[in-house]
Amino acid sequence: MKLEVSENVSAVSFNNVPLNKTIMEDTLRIVAGAGINVDMISMTAPTSEIFSFGFTMSDDDMPKLVGLVKKLKEMGGVSPMINGSNRKIVIKTGEMTETIGFAARVFEILNRLDAMILMITTGVDEISVLIRDADADAVVDAFEKEFK
């Protein structure tokens, strides 16, 4: 198992986005045009013709994003919620593809520690979670003990 931890990560979320609009695509294009590197991208399943989406970026790019907020709101009528100074923890292991219940163990640890999860993304052999900085040290310690 490999644990990767990134500090100073901001979560940017857009809620109640109309499903028939290109707001997510347009937002990501505008953000890229401002030179902001987007990392994790997450989207909810649509309900009642609306959805929510979000992404992470470096806290260092916060001034660039703040400069875009008015443009983003005018474009789709949705203002971003921004939460900075978090940590992204990536658990990467082949065990995920071979072990039933691996993700359940990860989320049991997060729940036991009362860690605030801000965003989740997954891949074939990894789980990425964005959590509050205040929770990160305990979470990393617990993951290292559980998955060694």
Secondary structure as a PSIPRED ss2 file (coil, helix, strand):
# PSIPRED VFORMAT (PSIPRED V4.0)

   1 M C   1.000  0.000  0.000
   2 K E   0.000  0.000  1.000
   3 L E   0.000  0.000  1.000
   4 E E   0.000  0.000  1.000
   5 V E   0.000  0.000  1.000
   6 S E   0.000  0.000  1.000
   7 E E   0.000  0.000  1.000
   8 N E   0.000  0.000  1.000
   9 V E   0.000  0.000  1.000
  10 S E   0.000  0.000  1.000
  11 A E   0.000  0.000  1.000
  12 V E   0.000  0.000  1.000
  13 S E   0.000  0.000  1.000
  14 F E   0.000  0.000  1.000
  15 N E   0.000  0.000  1.000
  16 N E   0.000  0.000  1.000
  17 V E   0.000  0.000  1.000
  18 P E   0.000  0.000  1.000
  19 L C   1.000  0.000  0.000
  20 N C   1.000  0.000  0.000
  21 K C   1.000  0.000  0.000
  22 T C   1.000  0.000  0.000
  23 I H   0.000  1.000  0.000
  24 M H   0.000  1.000  0.000
  25 E H   0.000  1.000  0.000
  26 D H   0.000  1.000  0.000
  27 T H   0.000  1.000  0.000
  28 L H   0.000  1.000  0.000
  29 R H   0.000  1.000  0.000
  30 I H   0.000  1.000  0.000
  31 V H   0.000  1.000  0.000
  32 A H   0.000  1.000  0.000
  33 G H   0.000  1.000  0.000
  34 A C   1.000  0.000  0.000
  35 G C   1.000  0.000  0.000
  36 I C   1.000  0.000  0.000
  37 N C   1.000  0.000  0.000
  38 V C   1.000  0.000  0.000
  39 D C   1.000  0.000  0.000
  40 M C   1.000  0.000  0.000
  41 I E   0.000  0.000  1.000
  42 S E   0.000  0.000  1.000
  43 M E   0.000  0.000  1.000
  44 T C   1.000  0.000  0.000
  45 A C   1.000  0.000  0.000
  46 P C   1.000  0.000  0.000
  47 T E   0.000  0.000  1.000
  48 S C   1.000  0.000  0.000
  49 E C   1.000  0.000  0.000
  50 I E   0.000  0.000  1.000
  51 F E   0.000  0.000  1.000
  52 S E   0.000  0.000  1.000
  53 F E   0.000  0.000  1.000
  54 G E   0.000  0.000  1.000
  55 F E   0.000  0.000  1.000
  56 T E   0.000  0.000  1.000
  57 M E   0.000  0.000  1.000
  58 S E   0.000  0.000  1.000
  59 D H   0.000  1.000  0.000
  60 D H   0.000  1.000  0.000
  61 D H   0.000  1.000  0.000
  62 M H   0.000  1.000  0.000
  63 P H   0.000  1.000  0.000
  64 K H   0.000  1.000  0.000
  65 L H   0.000  1.000  0.000
  66 V H   0.000  1.000  0.000
  67 G H   0.000  1.000  0.000
  68 L H   0.000  1.000  0.000
  69 V H   0.000  1.000  0.000
  70 K H   0.000  1.000  0.000
  71 K H   0.000  1.000  0.000
  72 L H   0.000  1.000  0.000
  73 K H   0.000  1.000  0.000
  74 E H   0.000  1.000  0.000
  75 M H   0.000  1.000  0.000
  76 G H   0.000  1.000  0.000
  77 G C   1.000  0.000  0.000
  78 V C   1.000  0.000  0.000
  79 S C   1.000  0.000  0.000
  80 P C   1.000  0.000  0.000
  81 M E   0.000  0.000  1.000
  82 I E   0.000  0.000  1.000
  83 N E   0.000  0.000  1.000
  84 G E   0.000  0.000  1.000
  85 S E   0.000  0.000  1.000
  86 N E   0.000  0.000  1.000
  87 R E   0.000  0.000  1.000
  88 K E   0.000  0.000  1.000
  89 I E   0.000  0.000  1.000
  90 V E   0.000  0.000  1.000
  91 I E   0.000  0.000  1.000
  92 K E   0.000  0.000  1.000
  93 T C   1.000  0.000  0.000
  94 G C   1.000  0.000  0.000
  95 E H   0.000  1.000  0.000
  96 M H   0.000  1.000  0.000
  97 T H   0.000  1.000  0.000
  98 E H   0.000  1.000  0.000
  99 T C   1.000  0.000  0.000
 100 I C   1.000  0.000  0.000
 101 G C   1.000  0.000  0.000
 102 F H   0.000  1.000  0.000
 103 A H   0.000  1.000  0.000
 104 A H   0.000  1.000  0.000
 105 R H   0.000  1.000  0.000
 106 V H   0.000  1.000  0.000
 107 F H   0.000  1.000  0.000
 108 E H   0.000  1.000  0.000
 109 I H   0.000  1.000  0.000
 110 L H   0.000  1.000  0.000
 111 N H   0.000  1.000  0.000
 112 R H   0.000  1.000  0.000
 113 L C   1.000  0.000  0.000
 114 D C   1.000  0.000  0.000
 115 A C   1.000  0.000  0.000
 116 M C   1.000  0.000  0.000
 117 I E   0.000  0.000  1.000
 118 L E   0.000  0.000  1.000
 119 M E   0.000  0.000  1.000
 120 I E   0.000  0.000  1.000
 121 T E   0.000  0.000  1.000
 122 T E   0.000  0.000  1.000
 123 G E   0.000  0.000  1.000
 124 V C   1.000  0.000  0.000
 125 D C   1.000  0.000  0.000
 126 E E   0.000  0.000  1.000
 127 I E   0.000  0.000  1.000
 128 S E   0.000  0.000  1.000
 129 V E   0.000  0.000  1.000
 130 L E   0.000  0.000  1.000
 131 I E   0.000  0.000  1.000
 132 R E   0.000  0.000  1.000
 133 D H   0.000  1.000  0.000
 134 A H   0.000  1.000  0.000
 135 D H   0.000  1.000  0.000
 136 A H   0.000  1.000  0.000
 137 D H   0.000  1.000  0.000
 138 A H   0.000  1.000  0.000
 139 V H   0.000  1.000  0.000
 140 V H   0.000  1.000  0.000
 141 D H   0.000  1.000  0.000
 142 A H   0.000  1.000  0.000
 143 F H   0.000  1.000  0.000
 144 E H   0.000  1.000  0.000
 145 K H   0.000  1.000  0.000
 146 E H   0.000  1.000  0.000
 147 F C   1.000  0.000  0.000
 148 K C   1.000  0.000  0.000
